């Protein structure tokens, strides 16, 4: 079982320095994917647009410019409002979005309380998954048909 931390908010899609349009979005964090944040944009199309990137990138982007390539984040102030900018690039195009810094920070704080930085590895379940994968189920045998036979490959063969 895992925990989900979500937040609905309205982002501004920047069309020009003087104009932006509202874009409803959902921020999602799941403890079974502890390194990532998921952002779903509802733009009025049949299918929402989803982006996934490192939670650490968004945490850092609240305080200072960060990111390379497809996702970049940085803090800014516009008309006295504190915002977090997200620049997203894909083969289909580029988008610059602005999110209210207080809302993003509050949501990130909730994710950091659920999975503190540095403890993400504990939430991946790798040990259990590996253990399940390597465990022999009752009745399983190393070789089909019973014990090793002459048809079994020799070590190193």
Secondary structure in CASP SS format (residue, H / E / C, confidence):
PFRMAT SS
TARGET T0000
AUTHOR 0000-0000-0000
METHOD secondary structure of the structure
MODEL  1
X C 1.00
X C 1.00
X C 1.00
X E 1.00
X E 1.00
X E 1.00
X E 1.00
X E 1.00
X E 1.00
X E 1.00
X E 1.00
X E 1.00
X E 1.00
X E 1.00
X E 1.00
X E 1.00
X C 1.00
X C 1.00
X E 1.00
X E 1.00
X E 1.00
X E 1.00
X E 1.00
X E 1.00
X E 1.00
X E 1.00
X E 1.00
X E 1.00
X E 1.00
X E 1.00
X H 1.00
X H 1.00
X H 1.00
X C 1.00
X C 1.00
X E 1.00
X E 1.00
X E 1.00
X E 1.00
X E 1.00
X E 1.00
X E 1.00
X C 1.00
X C 1.00
X C 1.00
X C 1.00
X C 1.00
X C 1.00
X E 1.00
X E 1.00
X E 1.00
X E 1.00
X E 1.00
X E 1.00
X H 1.00
X H 1.00
X H 1.00
X H 1.00
X H 1.00
X H 1.00
X H 1.00
X C 1.00
X C 1.00
X C 1.00
X C 1.00
X E 1.00
X C 1.00
X C 1.00
X C 1.00
X C 1.00
X E 1.00
X E 1.00
X E 1.00
X E 1.00
X E 1.00
X E 1.00
X E 1.00
X E 1.00
X C 1.00
X C 1.00
X E 1.00
X E 1.00
X E 1.00
X E 1.00
X E 1.00
X E 1.00
X E 1.00
X E 1.00
X E 1.00
X E 1.00
X C 1.00
X C 1.00
X E 1.00
X E 1.00
X E 1.00
X E 1.00
X E 1.00
X E 1.00
X E 1.00
X E 1.00
X H 1.00
X H 1.00
X H 1.00
X H 1.00
X H 1.00
X H 1.00
X H 1.00
X H 1.00
X H 1.00
X H 1.00
X H 1.00
X H 1.00
X H 1.00
X H 1.00
X C 1.00
X C 1.00
X C 1.00
X C 1.00
X C 1.00
X H 1.00
X H 1.00
X H 1.00
X H 1.00
X C 1.00
X C 1.00
X H 1.00
X H 1.00
X H 1.00
X H 1.00
X H 1.00
X H 1.00
X H 1.00
X H 1.00
X H 1.00
X C 1.00
X C 1.00
X C 1.00
X C 1.00
X C 1.00
X C 1.00
X C 1.00
X C 1.00
X E 1.00
X C 1.00
X C 1.00
X E 1.00
X C 1.00
X C 1.00
X C 1.00
X C 1.00
X C 1.00
X C 1.00
X C 1.00
X C 1.00
X C 1.00
X C 1.00
X C 1.00
END
